[in-house]
Amino acid sequence: MDATARADAIVADRLRAAADREPLPGPATGSSAVEIAASISAGSPHAARFTGEVAAAVRGTALALEAARPHPTDLWAAAAAEHPDPSVWFEQAVLLGHPVHPLARSRGELTDDEIRAYAPEHRARIDLGRYDVPDRAATYTDDEGLPLLPVHPWQAARRGLDGPGQVWGGAAPLMSLRTLSTGDWHVKTAVDLQLTSAVRHVSAAAVHNGYFLSERLDAPVRRCGIALLPETAVWARLDSEPDPGLAAIVRPAPHAIGHPRAVPLAALAECCPSDGRPIAVAFTGDDPEAWWASFVAVALAPLRLFADTGVALEAHGQNTLASFTGDLPTSLVYRDFGGVRVPPEDWPELIGDLPEPDPEARLVKLLAALFPTTLTSIVDAFADWSGTDPGKWWSTVATEVRSMGLESWIADAVLRRPWPLKATTAMRLADNATDDIWVRVDNPLAAA
């Protein structure tokens, strides 16, 4: 099967799965992804747009499959040789993106050549310009004054910027495409592109909130075995407010804060294109059960944080990285605060939708990101590779959760009730496509 046929089958399967669990206008009929997209969106005023998005996702997925390459035997050595930031190899090893989103490899209006030039699965290297734009500002200053504004080259061309004051050469796009590693820094840029569900700007709330969350969350997350990548922001003003299309958030790379072996959780489930071995299995040695128990204890740190503070991290496979000592995961690294939800009474300085008064709504954010997407992908990868029952791996998760002494309502949501999952296909067909829609899926811990 060629790459286009494989890509069509992958996207079609995701659409069929969405039709089984989400409230969609029509049933999933047809054989190709575009036919199924037309069927499930029939009668929606957004049907034509959605069908076009699915066609673009098939094209992007095919390009990703064509870029696939076998994993090296020694992953740590390969990562160290690939880029000054050793996390880049693992970021760029993820071929298909979000495990359940039908538009996981849609790239907005980028051409095929631009996708190859800018997308992480194509192992792109980019010159990231830094511009002296008029009326710029920052969440911090230093003795050198305000920093220059990093702008993605695609965005710089779109906005008519030329002549950057400085350039970071060899910057590598991470899993999110618009976030680039310069070596010691991760720079989250703004692009006027829809990537999966939204146009990827940097909001005024993100500019404002990052500093406060970086400062105040540091101590409690460390107690739970999590290190934050602290944020600073640089932006251009538009009518005295941050321009969301000319803004950037800057974070240290994991190795720069003492985590030289940091692997996004999504990458752990990534299978080698040649032999099918998941990246996680490469680290397990002769005792995968013991490795898995260590990993689970580390991966559940966001649940401990919620139990202790009421703060819910959106701990999905892109935002959350496992930090290794040797081949053993020993802690987490967390980045990107846009999906965090906090008790409003404890965080009066935050703006936007991060303050959430309902503790159950905060828990939904955490559970949906960590359990039915991220952990499920890794469990499925382990089970498929080893030919074992997924329940074997879920039982370790259930045992660890029970040992945490959670309040009964939290334990019930994790261990017994169906898990929440974001209905990403239904959201694309809603009038406001970025408003969360939730569905419930089977909880494998209920039988563990």
C-alpha positions in Angstrom: 0.0 0.0 0.0 1.4 3.4 -1.0 1.6 6.3 1.4 -1.5 8.0 0.2 -3.6 4.9 0.5 -2.2 4.2 4.0 -2.9 7.9 5.0 -6.4 7.6 3.8 -7.0 4.5 5.8 -5.6 6.1 8.9 -7.8 9.2 8.7 -10.8 7.1 7.7 -10.4 4.9 10.8 -10.2 8.0 13.1 -13.4 9.3 11.5 -15.2 6.0 12.1 -14.0 5.9 15.7 -15.3 9.4 16.2 -18.7 8.5 14.7 -18.9 5.7 17.3 -18.5 8.0 20.3 -19.3 11.6 19.3 -22.6 13.4 18.5 -22.2 14.0 14.7 -24.8 15.0 12.1 -24.7 11.7 10.1 -23.4 8.1 10.2 -20.0 7.1 8.9 -20.6 5.6 5.5 -18.2 5.4 2.5 -14.8 3.9 2.1 -12.4 6.9 1.7 -11.8 9.5 4.4 -13.3 12.2 2.3 -16.5 10.1 1.7 -16.8 9.4 5.4 -16.2 13.1 6.2 -19.0 14.1 3.8 -21.3 11.5 5.4 -20.8 12.3 9.0 -21.1 16.1 8.3 -24.2 15.8 6.1 -26.5 18.7 6.8 -24.0 20.7 8.8 -23.4 24.3 7.6 -19.7 23.5 8.1 -19.7 20.3 6.0 -17.8 21.7 3.0 -15.1 23.2 5.2 -14.7 20.1 7.2 -14.5 17.8 4.2 -11.7 20.0 2.8 -9.9 19.9 6.1 -10.0 16.1 6.1 -8.6 16.0 2.6 -5.8 18.2 3.8 -5.2 15.9 6.7 -4.9 12.9 4.4 -2.4 14.8 2.3 -0.3 15.8 5.4 -0.4 12.3 6.8 0.8 10.8 3.5 3.7 13.3 3.5 4.5 12.2 7.0 4.5 8.5 6.1 6.8 9.2 3.2 9.2 10.9 5.6 9.4 8.0 8.0 12.7 6.5 8.8 13.8 3.5 11.0 14.7 4.3 14.5 18.4 3.9 15.4 19.6 1.2 17.8 21.0 3.6 20.4 18.3 6.3 20.8 20.2 8.4 23.3 23.3 8.6 21.1 21.2 9.5 18.1 19.4 12.2 20.1 22.7 13.7 21.3 24.0 13.7 17.7 20.9 15.1 16.1 20.7 18.6 17.6 22.2 20.6 20.5 18.8 20.0 22.2 18.7 16.2 22.6 14.9 16.3 23.0 14.5 17.3 19.3 15.0 13.7 17.9 12.1 12.4 20.0 9.9 15.4 19.2 10.5 14.8 15.5 10.1 11.1 15.6 6.3 11.4 16.1 4.8 10.8 12.7 1.0 10.9 13.0 0.5 13.4 15.8 -2.6 13.5 18.0 -3.8 9.9 18.4 -7.5 10.5 18.0 -7.8 13.9 16.1 -8.9 13.4 12.5 -7.0 16.5 11.5 -3.7 15.6 13.3 -1.6 16.3 10.2 -3.5 19.1 8.6 -1.3 22.1 8.1 -3.6 24.9 7.2 -2.7 26.5 3.9 0.9 25.3 3.7 1.9 23.8 0.4 3.6 20.4 0.3 7.0 22.0 0.0 6.3 24.3 2.9 5.2 21.3 5.0 8.4 19.6 4.3 10.3 22.8 5.1 8.6 23.6 8.4 7.0 20.4 9.9 8.8 18.4 12.6 8.1 14.9 11.1 10.2 16.1 8.1 13.1 16.8 10.5 13.1 20.4 9.4 15.8 23.0 10.3 14.9 26.6 10.1 16.5 30.0 10.5 14.4 31.7 13.1 14.7 35.5 12.8 14.4 37.9 15.7 13.0 41.3 14.7 13.1 44.8 16.1 9.4 45.5 15.6 7.9 48.8 16.5 6.4 49.1 20.0 7.5 45.7 21.2 7.3 44.8 24.9 8.1 41.8 27.2 7.2 40.2 30.5 10.7 40.9 31.6 13.7 43.2 30.9 17.4 43.0 31.5 20.4 45.2 31.3 20.3 45.0 27.5 16.7 46.3 27.3 13.8 44.6 25.6 14.6 41.4 23.6 14.1 41.1 19.9 10.8 39.4 18.8 11.3 35.9 17.4 8.9 35.4 14.4 8.4 32.2 12.5 9.7 32.6 8.9 6.4 31.8 7.4 4.7 34.4 9.6 7.4 37.0 8.9 6.8 36.7 5.2 3.0 36.9 5.7 3.3 40.0 7.9 5.8 41.7 5.6 8.8 41.6 8.0 12.3 41.6 6.6 15.8 42.2 7.8 15.8 40.4 11.2 18.2 41.9 13.7 19.5 38.5 14.7 18.9 34.9 13.5 18.9 31.7 15.4 20.2 29.2 12.8 19.3 25.5 12.7 16.2 25.9 14.8 14.2 22.7 14.9 10.4 22.5 15.0 9.0 20.5 17.9 5.8 18.5 17.9 3.6 21.6 17.7 5.3 22.8 14.4 5.2 26.5 15.5 7.4 25.8 18.6 11.1 25.7 17.7 14.2 24.6 19.6 17.2 26.9 19.2 19.3 24.6 21.3 19.0 26.1 24.7 15.6 27.7 24.2 12.1 26.6 23.0 10.3 29.4 21.2 6.6 29.2 20.8 5.8 31.5 17.8 2.5 32.7 16.4 1.4 31.6 12.9 -1.8 32.5 11.0 -2.4 28.8 10.4 -5.1 26.3 11.6 -3.2 23.4 13.0 -5.7 20.7 14.1 -8.4 22.7 15.7 -7.3 26.4 15.9 -5.3 29.2 14.4 -2.1 29.2 16.5 -1.7 32.7 17.8 -0.3 33.7 21.2 -3.1 35.3 23.2 -2.9 38.2 25.6 -3.9 35.8 28.4 -1.0 33.5 27.5 1.4 36.4 27.5 0.1 37.6 30.9 -0.4 34.2 32.7 2.9 32.5 32.0 5.0 34.5 34.4 2.6 34.0 37.3 2.2 30.3 36.7 5.9 29.8 36.3 6.7 31.5 39.6 3.9 30.2 41.8 3.6 26.6 40.6 7.2 25.9 40.8 7.4 24.7 44.4 4.2 22.6 44.4 5.0 20.8 41.2 8.5 20.0 42.4 7.0 18.3 45.4 5.1 16.1 43.1 8.0 15.2 40.9 7.4 17.7 38.0 9.7 20.3 36.6 8.2 23.3 34.8 9.7 25.0 31.8 9.2 28.6 32.9 7.8 31.1 30.5 8.7 34.6 29.4 7.0 36.4 26.6 7.8 39.0 23.9 5.2 40.7 21.8 4.3 43.6 19.5 1.5 45.9 20.5 -1.6 46.6 18.5 -3.7 49.5 19.8 -1.9 49.1 23.2 -2.7 45.4 23.5 -0.5 42.4 22.5 -0.9 41.5 18.9 -1.6 37.7 19.0 -0.1 37.3 15.5 3.2 38.9 16.5 4.1 37.4 19.8 6.3 34.6 21.2 6.7 32.7 24.4 10.2 31.6 25.3 11.1 28.7 27.6 14.3 26.9 28.4 14.9 23.6 26.7 14.7 20.6 29.2 18.4 20.0 29.1 19.0 23.6 30.1 17.3 23.0 33.4 18.9 19.7 34.2 16.8 17.2 32.2 19.1 16.0 29.3 17.1 12.9 28.6 13.5 14.3 28.2 11.1 12.4 26.0 7.5 13.6 25.2 5.0 11.0 26.4 3.6 10.9 22.9 6.9 9.8 21.5 7.0 6.8 23.9 4.2 5.2 22.0 5.8 5.9 18.6 6.6 2.7 16.7 9.6 2.2 14.5 8.5 2.2 10.9 10.7 -0.8 10.1 10.1 -3.2 12.9 7.1 -1.8 14.9 8.9 -1.5 18.2 7.6 1.4 20.3 10.2 3.8 21.6 9.3 3.0 25.2 10.2 -0.6 24.7 13.7 0.4 23.7 14.2 1.5 27.3 12.7 -1.4 29.2 15.6 -3.9 29.1 14.9 -7.4 30.4 12.1 -6.4 32.8 9.3 -4.4 31.1 7.0 -4.9 34.0 9.4 -3.2 36.4 10.0 -0.4 33.9 6.3 0.1 33.5 5.7 0.3 37.2 8.4 3.0 37.5 6.9 4.9 34.5 3.4 4.8 35.9 4.5 6.3 39.3 6.1 9.1 37.4 3.3 9.6 34.9 0.6 10.0 37.6 2.4 13.0 39.2 -0.2 15.5 37.7 -2.9 13.5 39.6 -1.0 14.0 42.8 -0.7 17.7 42.1 -4.4 18.0 41.6 -5.2 16.1 44.8 -2.8 18.5 46.7 -3.6 21.8 45.1 -6.7 21.6 42.9 -4.6 22.7 39.9 -5.2 20.6 36.8 -2.4 20.3 34.2 -3.4 19.5 30.7 -0.9 16.6 30.8 -1.2 15.2 27.3 1.5 13.6 25.2 2.8 16.9 23.7 2.9 19.0 26.8 4.4 16.4 29.1 7.8 14.8 28.9 9.3 11.9 30.9 12.8 12.7 32.3 15.1 9.7 32.4 18.0 8.7 34.5 19.8 6.1 32.4 16.9 4.2 30.8 14.5 4.7 33.8 11.9 7.5 33.9 12.4 9.4 37.2 10.3 12.6 36.8 8.2 14.7 34.5 8.8 17.9 32.7 5.7 20.1 31.9 5.3 23.0 29.4 2.6 25.2 28.0 0.2 26.7 30.4 -2.8 27.4 28.1 -4.7 24.3 29.1 -4.0 24.5 32.9 -7.1 25.0 35.1 -6.8 26.5 38.6 -9.1 27.4 41.5 -10.0 31.1 41.0 -9.8 32.0 44.7 -6.1 30.9 44.8 -5.1 32.6 41.6 -6.6 36.1 41.4 -3.9 37.4 39.2 -4.7 35.1 36.2 -6.9 36.1 33.3 -8.8 34.2 30.6 -10.2 30.7 31.0 -7.5 29.3 33.3 -9.5 30.1 36.5 -12.2 27.4 36.8 -14.4 27.4 39.9 -15.8 23.8 39.3 -13.3 21.2 40.6 -15.0 18.5 38.5 -14.5 20.6 35.4 -10.8 21.0 36.3 -10.5 17.2 36.8 -12.1 16.6 33.4 -9.2 18.6 31.8 -6.6 16.5 33.5 -8.3 13.1 33.0 -9.0 13.6 29.3 -5.5 14.6 28.5 -3.7 12.0 30.6 -5.8 8.8 30.5 -7.9 8.1 27.4 -5.3 9.6 25.0 -1.8 9.6 26.4 -1.7 6.5 28.7 -4.0 4.6 26.4 -1.6 5.1 23.4 1.3 3.8 25.4 -0.6 0.9 26.8 -1.8 -0.1 23.4 1.7 0.1 22.0 3.0 -2.1 24.8 0.2 -4.6 24.4 0.5 -4.8 20.6 4.2 -5.2 20.6 4.3 -7.9 23.3 1.1 -9.7 22.3 -0.3 -9.2 25.9 -3.7 -8.2 27.2 -3.9 -4.4 27.8 -5.4 -5.2 31.1 -2.0 -6.4 32.3 -0.6 -2.9 32.0 -3.7 -1.1 33.2 -3.7 -3.2 36.4 -0.4 -1.5 37.4 -2.0 1.9 36.8 -5.0 1.0 38.9 -2.7 -0.2 41.8 -0.7 3.0 41.7 -3.9 5.1 41.8 -5.3 3.2 44.7 -2.1 3.7 46.6 -2.4 7.5 46.4 -5.2 7.8 49.0 -7.3 10.1 46.8 -10.5 11.7 47.9 -13.4 9.4 47.0 -14.8 11.6 44.3 -11.4 11.8 42.5 -10.7 8.1 42.9 -14.2 7.3 41.5 -13.6 9.5 38.5 -10.2 7.9 37.8 -11.0 4.3 38.7 -14.7 3.6 38.0 -16.5 6.2 36.0 -16.2 6.4 32.1 -13.4 8.8 31.2 -14.0 12.1 29.5 -12.6 12.6 26.0 -12.6 15.8 23.9 -14.9 15.3 20.9 -12.6 16.9 18.4 -14.6 15.9 15.3 -17.9 17.2 16.7 -16.0 20.4 17.7 -15.0 21.0 14.1 -18.6 20.9 13.1 -19.8 23.2 15.8 -20.5 26.9 15.3 -17.7 27.7 17.7 -15.1 25.1 16.8 -12.8 25.8 19.7 -15.3 25.4 22.5 -14.8 22.1 24.3 -17.3 19.3 23.7 -16.9 16.2 25.9 -17.9 12.6 25.5 -17.4 9.6 27.8 -15.4 6.5 26.8 -14.9 3.1 28.6 -12.6 3.1 31.6 -10.3 0.1 31.5 -9.4 0.7 35.1 -12.9 -0.3 36.1 -12.0 -3.9 35.3 -8.4 -3.8 36.6 
